[in-house]
């Protein structure tokens, strides 16, 4: 992998991404419903690496020859991988698909697992963008969220990332219990001062199956109501826009040109291969798309790959109408909106004029010329309802 080429420009096309899922964490956060697992014995990284490479062969057979536009290593905690593991995975991708110099190669990292030597090893392996799971900038809330780092660890990780990688982002979770708009404004202003070019800002959601879900159901964890959440969201937009990092997606903010290329592939409804335990993919075959999903449990996935060459449990064929629905669902998350001609080609129809007119009159959506449709900031607050209306 070439590491020093300048980032290729965003063409506006959906692209083709590779997602690699490392499923292991040092601890499970109480709000997290991602496919992450704690192991108290060292993970056999060589064995998992061999399985990643074997599953790549199966995905390459499904995708055919493609030019990769982005690579993303998520989890779990990919920064628990050895640099040699990362290098082997990136070399494996380059051996199976065309990987131009200058594409975005992102790795997620937790501040508690950050070491300068390891970061430099990832950079040498080909990673040129890191996404840090900071989540809060006060120690009380970090403890509440189950994080293993404190603010000092987070700031150290941010400094190292800025020093070593050309591009860096970090995540924060807001709408936490008892969080006022003033609290969040102070924290976000501090965060923006540390950010280089990108922030991911997520409202705390209570997901079924997590410890927070049980506490919430028992009335022991109270999150902000709808009005308070809306006020926090509006404060988020005001502050980030004022610093030149407007939202380009519901929860993601960037300086122009610094948007996450990999996530844009998802939201523009491009193709991507999902490799590793619990990874999902979308791969086009003629007019159809194949939705892939792999076994979630790491050791069960590993056994499947070693026995049959891949860990896929499901390959669902999506017809054009299903693709149109997914295109709408993903594209309306973006400030650039949805390409109407592409949606009409897939769905075989125009948007329902009566429903569209109602949404336009209420200020929830707007047309961009004759070619695109997008949600307004007001519409983003009820995005699921807007999508449901337009998809009918």
Secondary structure, 3 states (H helix, E strand, C coil): CCCCCCCCCCCCCCCEEEEEEECEECCCCCCCCCCCEECCCCCCHHHHHHHHHHHHHHHHHHHCCCEEEEEEEEECCHHHCCHHHHHHHHHHHHHHCEEEEEEEEEEEECHHHCCHHHHHHHHHHCCCEEEEEEECCCHHHHHHCCCCCCHHHHHHHHHHHHHHCCEEEEEEEECCCCCCHHHHHHHHHHHHHHCCCEEEEEECCCCCCCHHHHHHHCCCCCCCCHHHHHHHHHHHHHHHHHCCCCEEECCEEECCCCCCHHHHHHHCCCEEEEECCCCEEEEEECCEEEEEEECCCHHHHHHHHHHHCCCEEEEEEECHHHHHHHHHHHHCCECCCEEHHHHHHHHCCCCCHHHHHHHHHCCCEEEECCCEEEECHHHHCCHHHHHHHHHC
